[in-house]
């Protein structure tokens, strides 16, 4: 039997009942800073309206850092707005 592309790349399988399931894991992501209110709301927005982008960020291990950055940018905007100094910096949301 020929090897699949997954096996050629060094992938392995485990048997569960009658099925062979690939041994895959999501890369570990460093959770240094907590995600605040705005990051959580953005995560919910991505889940509901941009499912593919959400899953891509989740499976690549970049979701937490992305949401932490969104939260930080939103907090900066709110703080600047509170002081009447809303200056649009280089805010870069994917959505």
Residue pairs with C-beta under 8 A, 6 or more apart in sequence:
4 11
6 22
7 13
11 22
11 23
11 24
12 22
12 23
13 20
13 21
13 22
13 23
14 20
14 21
14 23
15 21
26 58
26 59
26 61
27 60
27 61
28 61
29 61
29 62
29 63
29 64
29 65
30 64
30 65
31 64
32 68
33 68
33 72
34 68
35 43
35 64
35 67
35 68
35 71
36 71
36 75
37 71
38 70
38 71
38 74
38 75
38 78
39 67
39 68
39 70
39 71
39 74
40 67
40 71
42 67
42 70
42 71
42 74
42 93
42 95
43 54
43 63
43 67
45 95
46 53
46 54
46 57
46 95
47 54
49 95
50 95
53 94
53 95
54 63
57 63
57 66
66 94
70 93
73 91
73 92
73 93
76 89
77 86
77 91
80 86
80 87
